Amino acid sequence: MVFSSLTFLCVFLPVTFALYCVLPGLKAKNILLIAASLLFYAYGEPVYVLLMIGSALGNYLFALLIGNARKAAVKKAAMVAAAALNLGVLGVFKYAGFAVESLNAVTGLGLAVPAITLPIGISFFTFQALSYVIDVYRAQVPAEKSFLNILLYISFFPQLIAGPIVKFHDVNEALSHRRQTLDGVETGLRRFICGLGKKVIVANVMGQAADAVFGAESGALNSPLAWLGAVTYMLQIYYDFSGYSDMAIGLGRMFGFEFKENFNYPYTALNVQDFWRRWHISMSTWFKEYLYIPLGGNRKGKARTAINKIIVFFCTGLWHGANWTFVVWGLYHGAFLLLENYVPAVKKLPKAVGKIYTWAVVCIGFVFFRAESIGQGASFVGKMFAGFFTGPESHALLMRQLTPWFLFVFVIAVLGAGLLEKPISHVKALANGEDGSPKAKAARIILDALSLALLVWCVMRLSAQGYNPFIYFRF
């Protein structure tokens, strides 16, 4: 089940929220959220819900063992075992087939490729569970005694499928002591509807154009078409994923949880390093805290720092999917980070030039992220820069995408990706302020009315169309 589905919008969320509001006591509310979250996951993965429960139980027990152990050797052994369990489960279910295929390609052995269905959201809930055990080992949080709290932390439906990746220390207080407020419900619902609009109105329209271009035969592509496909996919993935994060943050707030931001206008970044401070913040922070710093970070000289960054971005790419295209995408970004580190002039470009440079780097990188193979990605990039001589089918395909509705949404997408950052932030700050001024009240009333209209519009579009993919659903 995804947030942008009529089943979720018209049945699951209203029923769950209504029951949550009427149930007395936080324990009963937590049990309801656990049951709802397991049902939410089982709707799409009826068998693998047991895997998620098993992951929660295993990490709960390992954390208790680490927290109660008096000897450092016992703590370390339990931590190693927990890491092996989490990474082993992720490796088997997500990468076993990929590993065998790669081995066959290199050696020609012809081994049977295991047909293992990828559990939805396994990368997200595994990373959350692993970060909890690591934090207990580091004595940054105490081992949680209530298994129900751990199960809710890992399975809570707003962030279960596609994050943001939530650390236990950010929500452990809310698991046992939180308060649902009318203001939190109002701002959370507005945030949810904003994310829904990003997904349904913008991402889906951009996605249809991107799919048409990436699905075309190579001979039918020319430079304008290739750039159209690359840019629309770049916009699709941003509005798709940031929209989902907005919905998750909004839902959490409606139930009394505060999740950290996951996106901060990444397409306004001045360089690639700045981009990664703004894009999928919870994931990049996770790799920094639990991989880059333990490897030594930048504390062991330039050569070791470069190796550490390459390792991190190799893992970042591989985390997104079992395909060499994702690895290439990760290493590509790692290479530009090293370029910026070793050629300081790149990070000192004039502001406008820096934004264009970063935008171009990110746009080309996403071509490999979207491509089915490295060869297709390389061919597509080649068309972007040298595809000038094609037949009339290219022109026809281009004109089929450039409808008035597409152009209207495209302008909204470009403006919303960063050009309107300051006015949007000003209106949000005014509406979310607590001063009670007439301007703040008026801003809230206007935003609430617009949100209601946007919700109705989204439901109507979902009822009328079948195209509603979600990119990060498979990660």
C-alpha positions in Angstrom: 0.0 0.0 0.0 1.3 3.5 -0.9 0.1 6.8 0.4 -1.0 8.0 -3.0 -3.6 5.3 -3.4 -7.4 5.5 -2.9 -7.3 2.6 -0.5 -4.9 4.5 1.8 -6.6 7.9 1.4 -10.2 6.8 1.7 -10.1 3.8 4.0 -6.8 3.1 5.8 -5.9 6.5 7.0 -9.3 7.8 8.1 -10.1 4.6 10.0 -6.7 4.4 11.7 -6.7 8.1 12.6 -10.3 8.0 14.0 -9.5 5.0 16.2 -6.3 6.6 17.4 -8.1 9.7 18.5 -10.8 7.8 20.5 -8.6 5.2 22.1 -7.6 6.1 25.7 -4.0 5.9 26.9 -0.7 5.8 25.0 -0.2 2.1 25.3 -3.5 1.4 23.5 -2.7 3.9 20.9 0.8 2.3 20.3 -0.8 -1.1 20.0 -3.2 0.3 17.4 -0.4 1.9 15.4 1.6 -1.4 15.5 -1.5 -3.4 14.3 -2.2 -0.8 11.6 1.5 -0.7 10.5 1.6 -4.5 10.2 -1.6 -4.5 8.2 -0.2 -1.7 6.0 2.9 -3.7 5.2 1.0 -7.0 4.9 -1.3 -5.5 2.3 1.5 -5.7 -0.2 3.8 -8.2 1.6 1.7 -10.8 3.5 4.6 -13.2 4.0 7.5 -10.8 4.5 5.7 -9.0 7.4 7.1 -12.0 9.4 10.6 -11.1 8.2 10.1 -7.5 9.5 8.8 -8.7 12.9 11.7 -11.2 13.1 14.2 -8.3 12.3 12.6 -6.2 15.1 12.8 -9.1 17.6 16.3 -10.0 16.7 17.6 -6.5 17.1 15.6 -6.0 20.3 17.3 -9.0 21.8 20.8 -8.1 20.6 20.4 -4.5 22.0 19.3 -6.0 25.4 22.3 -8.3 25.4 24.6 -5.3 24.6 23.0 -3.1 27.1 23.2 -5.6 30.0 26.6 -7.1 29.2 29.4 -6.1 31.6 32.3 -7.3 29.5 33.4 -5.4 26.5 34.1 -8.6 24.6 30.5 -9.7 25.0 29.2 -6.3 23.8 31.5 -6.4 20.8 30.5 -10.0 19.9 26.8 -9.2 20.1 27.3 -6.1 18.0 29.2 -8.0 15.3 26.4 -10.7 15.4 23.7 -8.1 15.1 25.5 -6.4 12.1 25.9 -9.8 10.5 22.3 -10.6 11.0 21.0 -7.3 9.5 23.5 -7.2 6.6 23.0 -10.9 5.9 19.3 -10.6 5.6 19.7 -7.6 3.4 22.3 -9.4 1.3 20.2 -12.5 0.8 16.9 -10.9 -0.1 18.3 -7.9 -2.1 21.6 -8.9 -3.5 21.8 -12.7 -3.8 20.5 -12.8 -7.4 22.6 -9.8 -8.4 25.8 -11.5 -7.0 25.1 -14.7 -8.9 24.4 -12.9 -12.1 27.6 -10.9 -11.8 29.6 -14.0 -11.0 28.1 -15.8 -14.1 29.0 -12.8 -16.3 32.6 -12.8 -15.2 33.3 -16.5 -15.0 30.7 -18.0 -17.4 29.8 -20.6 -14.8 26.0 -20.5 -15.5 25.0 -20.9 -11.9 21.2 -20.9 -11.2 20.1 -17.4 -10.2 17.9 -17.5 -7.1 14.4 -16.1 -7.6 13.9 -14.1 -4.4 11.2 -11.5 -4.3 12.5 -8.2 -2.8 10.7 -7.3 0.4 9.3 -3.8 0.2 11.3 -1.2 2.1 13.8 -3.7 3.4 16.7 -1.2 3.0 14.9 1.3 5.1 13.8 -0.8 8.1 17.1 -2.7 8.1 19.1 0.5 8.4 16.8 1.8 11.1 17.2 -1.5 13.1 21.0 -1.5 12.6 21.4 2.1 13.7 19.5 1.4 16.9 21.8 -1.5 17.9 24.9 0.5 17.0 23.7 3.4 19.1 23.1 1.1 22.1 26.6 -0.3 21.6 28.0 3.2 21.5 26.0 4.0 24.7 24.2 6.8 22.9 20.8 5.4 23.9 19.8 2.9 26.5 18.5 -0.5 25.4 14.7 -0.3 25.2 13.0 -2.8 27.5 9.7 -2.8 25.7 9.6 -4.9 22.5 6.4 -3.1 21.5 8.3 0.2 21.4 11.0 -1.3 19.2 8.4 -3.0 16.9 6.6 0.4 16.6 9.8 2.2 15.9 10.7 -0.2 13.1 7.3 -0.8 11.6 5.6 2.6 12.0 3.8 2.9 8.6 4.6 6.6 7.8 8.3 5.9 7.4 8.2 2.1 6.8 8.3 1.9 3.0 10.6 4.7 2.0 11.8 6.6 5.0 13.0 9.0 6.1 15.4 6.7 8.0 14.6 7.6 11.6 17.1 7.1 14.4 15.9 5.7 17.6 17.2 8.5 19.7 15.0 10.9 17.7 11.8 9.2 18.6 12.4 7.2 21.8 10.9 9.9 24.0 7.8 10.1 21.7 7.3 6.3 21.8 6.5 6.5 25.5 5.6 10.2 26.1 4.0 12.2 23.3 0.9 14.4 23.0 -1.3 14.8 20.0 -2.3 18.4 19.5 -4.8 20.1 17.2 -2.1 22.3 15.8 0.1 19.2 15.1 -2.8 17.5 13.3 -3.5 20.7 11.2 0.1 21.3 10.2 0.7 17.6 9.7 -2.4 17.2 7.4 -1.3 20.2 5.4 2.2 18.8 5.0 0.7 15.4 4.0 -1.5 17.0 1.3 1.4 19.1 0.0 3.4 15.9 -0.5 0.4 14.1 -2.1 0.2 17.0 -4.6 3.9 16.8 -5.4 3.4 13.1 -6.1 0.1 13.0 -7.9 0.1 16.3 -9.8 3.8 16.8 -10.6 5.8 13.6 -10.3 3.2 11.5 -12.2 3.1 14.0 -15.1 6.9 14.3 -15.3 7.1 10.5 -15.0 4.9 9.8 -18.0 7.1 12.0 -20.2 10.3 10.4 -18.8 9.0 6.9 -19.4 8.0 7.7 -23.0 11.5 9.0 -23.8 13.5 6.3 -21.9 11.3 3.7 -23.4 11.9 4.8 -27.0 14.2 3.1 -29.3 17.7 4.5 -29.4 17.5 5.4 -33.0 14.4 7.5 -32.3 16.2 9.7 -29.9 17.7 13.1 -30.7 19.3 15.7 -28.4 16.2 17.6 -27.5 14.3 14.4 -26.7 17.2 13.0 -24.6 17.4 16.2 -22.6 13.7 16.3 -22.1 13.8 12.7 -20.8 16.7 13.5 -18.4 15.2 16.7 -17.0 11.7 15.2 -16.6 13.1 12.2 -14.8 15.2 14.5 -12.6 12.1 16.4 -11.7 10.0 13.2 -11.3 12.4 11.6 -8.8 12.6 14.7 -6.7 8.9 15.3 -6.5 8.2 11.6 -6.1 10.6 11.1 -3.2 10.4 14.5 -1.5 6.6 14.2 -1.8 6.7 10.9 -0.1 8.9 12.3 2.6 6.5 15.2 3.1 3.6 12.8 3.5 5.6 10.7 6.0 6.6 13.8 8.1 3.0 15.0 8.0 1.5 11.7 9.0 4.0 11.4 11.9 3.1 14.9 13.1 -0.6 14.0 13.0 0.1 11.1 15.4 2.4 13.1 17.7 5.8 12.2 16.2 8.4 14.7 14.8 10.6 13.4 12.0 13.5 15.3 10.7 13.5 16.9 7.3 14.7 14.7 4.4 15.1 17.3 1.6 16.1 20.9 1.5 15.8 22.2 -2.1 18.7 20.1 -3.4 18.4 21.5 -6.9 19.6 24.9 -5.6 22.9 23.4 -4.4 26.1 25.2 -5.4 28.2 22.1 -5.7 27.9 18.3 -5.4 28.9 18.3 -1.8 26.1 20.8 -1.1 23.7 18.7 -3.1 24.3 15.8 -0.7 23.7 18.0 2.3 20.2 18.6 0.8 19.2 15.4 -0.9 17.9 12.3 1.0 19.4 13.8 4.2 18.5 10.8 6.4 20.4 8.4 4.2 23.5 10.5 3.6 23.6 11.2 7.4 23.3 7.5 8.1 26.2 6.6 5.8 28.3 9.4 7.4 27.6 8.4 11.0 27.7 4.6 10.6 30.2 4.1 7.7 32.3 7.1 6.8 33.3 8.2 10.3 34.0 4.6 11.5 36.2 4.1 8.4 38.3 7.1 9.6 36.5 9.9 7.9 38.9 12.6 6.9 41.2 12.0 9.9 43.8 9.8 8.3 45.2 11.8 5.4 44.0 12.7 1.9 44.5 9.3 0.4 42.6 7.5 3.1 39.8 10.2 2.9 39.5 9.6 -0.8 39.2 5.8 -0.3 36.6 6.3 2.4 34.5 8.5 0.2 34.7 6.0 -2.7 33.6 3.2 -0.4 30.7 5.3 1.0 29.4 6.2 -2.5 29.9 2.7 -3.8 27.7 1.5 -0.9 25.3 4.4 -1.4 24.8 3.4 -5.0 24.5 -0.3 -4.2 22.0 0.5 -1.4 19.6 1.9 -4.0 19.4 -1.3 -6.0 21.0 -4.5 -7.1 22.2 -3.3 -10.5 25.5 -1.9 -11.7 23.8 1.2 -12.9 23.3 2.3 -9.3 26.9 1.5 -8.5 28.0 3.7 -11.4 25.7 6.5 -10.2 27.2 6.3 -6.7 30.8 6.3 -7.9 30.0 9.1 -10.4 28.9 11.3 -7.5 31.9 10.2 -5.4 34.2 11.2 -8.3 32.8 14.7 -8.4 33.1 15.0 -4.6 36.8 14.1 -4.9 37.1 16.6 -7.8 35.7 19.4 -5.5 38.0 18.4 -2.7 41.2 18.3 -4.7 40.4 21.2 -7.1 39.1 23.9 -4.7 38.4 26.2 -7.6 35.4 24.1 -8.5 33.8 24.9 -5.1 34.6 28.6 -5.6 32.7 29.1 -8.9 30.4 32.1 -9.1 27.0 31.3 -7.6 25.1 31.1 -10.9 27.8 29.0 -12.5 28.0 26.7 -9.5 24.3 26.0 -9.7 24.4 25.2 -13.4 27.4 22.9 -12.9 25.7 21.0 -10.1 22.4 20.8 -11.9 24.2 19.3 -15.0 26.2 16.8 -12.9 23.1 15.6 -11.1 20.9 15.5 -14.2 23.4 13.4 -16.2 24.0 11.1 -13.1 20.2 10.4 -12.9 20.3 9.1 -16.5 22.3 6.1 -15.2 20.1 5.8 -12.2 17.1 5.5 -14.5 18.7 3.4 -17.2 18.2 -0.4 -17.4 21.9 -1.0 -18.1 25.2 0.9 -18.2 25.1 0.7 -22.0 21.7 2.3 -22.2 22.8 5.0 -19.9 26.0 5.8 -21.9 24.1 5.7 -25.1 21.4 8.1 -23.7 24.1 10.5 -22.5 25.7 10.4 -25.9 22.4 11.3 -27.5 22.1 14.3 -25.1 25.3 15.8 -26.6 25.4 14.4 -30.1 22.0 13.3 -31.2 21.3 15.9 -33.8 20.5 13.7 -36.9 17.3 11.7 -36.5 14.1 11.1 -38.5 10.6 12.5 -38.3 9.7 10.0 -35.5 11.8 11.9 -33.1 10.0 15.1 -33.8 6.6 13.3 -33.5 7.6 11.8 -30.1 8.8 15.2 -28.8 5.6 16.9 -29.8 3.5 14.2 -28.2 5.1 15.1 -24.8 4.9 18.9 -25.1 1.2 19.2 -24.4 -0.2 22.3 -22.8 -0.9 20.4 -19.5 2.7 19.1 -19.5 4.1 22.5 -20.1 2.0 24.0 -17.3 3.1 21.3 -14.8 6.7 21.6 -16.0 6.8 25.3 -15.1 5.3 24.6 -11.7 7.9 21.9 -11.2 10.8 24.1 -12.1 9.5 27.0 -9.9 8.8 24.7 -6.9 12.2 23.0 -7.1 13.9 26.1 -5.8 13.0 29.4 -7.6 10.2 30.0 -5.1 12.1 28.8 -2.0 12.0 32.1 -0.2 8.3 33.0 -0.6 7.2 29.5 0.2 9.4 29.4 3.3 8.0 32.8 4.3 4.4 31.7 4.0 5.0 28.4 5.8 6.8 30.2 8.7 3.9 32.7 8.9 1.2 30.0 9.0 3.1 27.8 11.4 3.9 30.7 13.8 2.4 30.9 17.2 2.0 34.7 17.5 -1.7 34.6 16.7 -1.5 37.7 14.5 -4.2 38.4 11.9 -1.6 37.7 9.1 -0.8 34.3 10.6 -4.5 33.4 11.0 -5.2 34.5 7.4 -2.3 32.5 6.1 -3.5 29.4 7.9 -7.1 29.8 6.6 -5.8 30.3 3.0 -3.4 27.3 3.2 -6.1 25.1 4.8 -8.5 26.0 2.0 -5.9 25.4 -0.7 -4.9 22.1 0.9 -8.5 20.9 0.9 -8.9 21.9 -2.8 -5.6 20.1 -3.6 -6.7 17.0 -1.7 -10.0 16.8 -3.7 -8.0 17.4 -7.0 -5.6 14.6 -6.1 -8.4 12.1 -5.3 -10.1 13.0 -8.6 -6.9 12.4 -10.6 -6.2 9.1 -8.8 -9.8 8.0 -9.6 -9.4 8.9 -13.3 -5.9 7.6 -14.1 -4.0 4.3 -13.6 -0.5 5.8 -13.9 0.8 6.1 -10.3 4.3 4.6 -10.0 6.5 5.2 -6.9 10.3 5.1 -7.6 11.6 4.4 -4.2 9.0 1.7 -3.5 11.4 -1.0 -4.8 14.4 0.1 -2.6 
